[in-house]
Amino acid sequence: MDIRLLTCIIIRKNTKYLVGRVLGSSELRWSDSPHDAWRTRDREAAQDVARIVGGTMMLFNPAVGQLRVL
């Protein structure tokens, strides 16, 4: 298995990572851990979400815990 295929895009704002919305609410849920974050490989979707929440797109590989700004 190619470990690079596990790399995804997550959203960070300050020191928190976007997990998603609270069910039945427009409130956003954030976590201290990138492992809890909402993940996507769709760059356009990530750009839209980052713009809406005022966050930064990050590349994240959960298998090795590698994280960097996209």
C-alpha positions, 0 to 999 in steps of 0.5 A, a space after each residue: 500500500 502506498 502511504 501517500 494515498 492516506 494524505 488528505 486535506 484538513 482545516 486549521 484555525 489558530 490551534 484547532 482543527 475543524 471536526 464538523 457541524 454540531 448536528 441540528 445546529 450551525 455551530 462548528 465543532 473544533 478539536 485540538 487533534 488533527 486526527 479528529 478533523 474532517 478530512 477530504 481529498 477534494 481541494 475545491 471543497 476544502 478551499 470553500 470550507 476554509 474560506 467560510 470558517 476563516 481557516 487554513 488548509 493543511 495536508 495531513 497524513 494520519 499514518 505518520 502524523 505528518 502535518 504541513 500547510 498546503 
